[in-house]
Amino acid sequence: MADGYFSHGFFYFCTMNFLFISGAEIFFVVFVSVLIFGSDKLPEIVRGLAKGMRQLKDATEDIKREIKKTADNQGLDTDLGQEIKKEFNEVKKSVEDVGGSIKRGGM
């Protein structure tokens, strides 16, 4: 198998802490799913779930695009989120700088 499969495939998915679920718990869920649905029906179920998730993501993107378009037509500032993130990151950096100096024993 290609390196890309292992770096972004099932094994990578099992090793990362996805939604606070460990690899053993994911394996257990897959095992129980195979027992309940059988190995012949499981790919169909996963395909259906993936298609539903993709449709949900597309619908969400459409709603975001429509809201942004409406805000632009009304002359509203849509970059407010970016400004908030910028300010938050500046405050976070300041706090980390102060925390670093405290850990080193002086200010």
C-alpha positions as CSV (number, residue, x, y, z in Angstrom):
1,M,0.0,0.0,0.0
2,A,1.1,3.6,-0.6
3,D,2.5,5.8,2.2
4,G,-0.5,8.1,1.7
5,Y,-2.9,5.4,2.8
6,F,-1.1,4.9,6.1
7,S,-0.7,8.6,6.7
8,H,-4.3,9.5,6.1
9,G,-6.1,6.2,6.0
10,F,-7.8,4.0,8.6
11,F,-4.6,3.4,10.6
12,Y,-4.0,7.1,11.0
13,F,-7.6,7.5,11.9
14,C,-7.3,4.9,14.6
15,T,-4.1,6.3,16.1
16,M,-5.3,9.8,16.4
17,N,-7.6,10.8,19.3
18,F,-10.7,11.6,17.2
19,L,-13.5,13.1,19.2
20,F,-12.0,11.7,22.4
21,I,-12.3,8.1,21.2
22,S,-9.2,5.9,21.3
23,G,-8.1,3.5,18.7
24,A,-9.3,0.5,20.8
25,E,-12.7,2.0,21.1
26,I,-12.9,2.6,17.4
27,F,-11.9,-0.9,16.8
28,F,-14.6,-2.2,19.2
29,V,-17.2,-0.1,17.4
30,V,-16.1,-1.5,14.0
31,F,-16.1,-5.0,15.4
32,V,-19.6,-4.7,16.8
33,S,-20.8,-3.1,13.6
34,V,-19.5,-6.1,11.6
35,L,-21.2,-8.5,13.9
36,I,-24.5,-6.6,13.7
37,F,-24.7,-5.7,10.0
38,G,-22.4,-8.3,8.5
39,S,-19.4,-7.6,6.3
40,D,-21.5,-7.5,3.1
41,K,-23.9,-4.8,4.3
42,L,-21.3,-2.6,6.1
43,P,-19.8,-1.0,3.0
44,E,-23.3,0.1,1.8
45,I,-24.0,1.6,5.2
46,V,-20.7,3.5,5.3
47,R,-21.3,4.8,1.8
48,G,-24.7,6.0,2.7
49,L,-23.4,7.7,5.9
50,A,-20.5,9.3,3.9
51,K,-23.0,10.6,1.3
52,G,-25.2,12.0,4.0
53,M,-22.3,13.7,5.7
54,R,-21.1,15.2,2.3
55,Q,-24.6,16.5,1.6
56,L,-24.7,18.1,5.1
57,K,-21.3,19.7,4.5
58,D,-22.4,21.0,1.1
59,A,-25.6,22.4,2.6
60,T,-23.7,24.1,5.3
61,E,-21.3,25.7,2.8
62,D,-24.3,26.9,0.7
63,I,-25.8,28.5,3.8
64,K,-22.5,30.2,4.7
65,R,-22.1,31.4,1.1
66,E,-25.7,32.8,1.0
67,I,-25.2,34.6,4.4
68,K,-22.0,36.1,3.2
69,K,-23.5,37.2,-0.1
70,T,-26.5,38.8,1.7
71,A,-24.2,40.5,4.2
72,D,-22.1,41.9,1.3
73,N,-25.2,43.1,-0.5
74,Q,-26.3,44.9,2.7
75,G,-22.9,46.5,3.2
76,L,-22.2,44.6,6.5
77,D,-18.6,44.0,7.5
78,T,-18.0,40.3,7.1
79,D,-14.3,40.4,8.2
80,L,-15.3,40.8,11.9
81,G,-14.5,37.2,12.6
82,Q,-11.0,37.7,11.3
83,E,-10.5,40.8,13.4
84,I,-11.6,39.0,16.5
85,K,-9.3,36.1,15.8
86,K,-6.4,38.5,15.3
87,E,-7.1,40.2,18.6
88,F,-7.5,36.9,20.4
89,N,-4.1,35.7,19.0
90,E,-2.4,38.9,20.2
91,V,-3.8,38.5,23.7
92,K,-2.9,34.8,23.7
93,K,0.7,35.6,22.7
94,S,0.9,38.3,25.5
95,V,-0.4,35.8,28.1
96,E,2.1,33.2,26.9
97,D,4.9,35.7,27.1
98,V,4.0,36.6,30.7
99,G,3.5,33.0,31.6
100,G,7.0,32.2,30.2
101,S,8.6,34.9,32.2
102,I,6.9,33.7,35.4
103,K,8.0,30.1,34.8
104,R,11.6,31.3,34.4
105,G,11.4,33.0,37.8
106,G,11.3,36.6,37.1
107,M,9.4,39.3,35.3
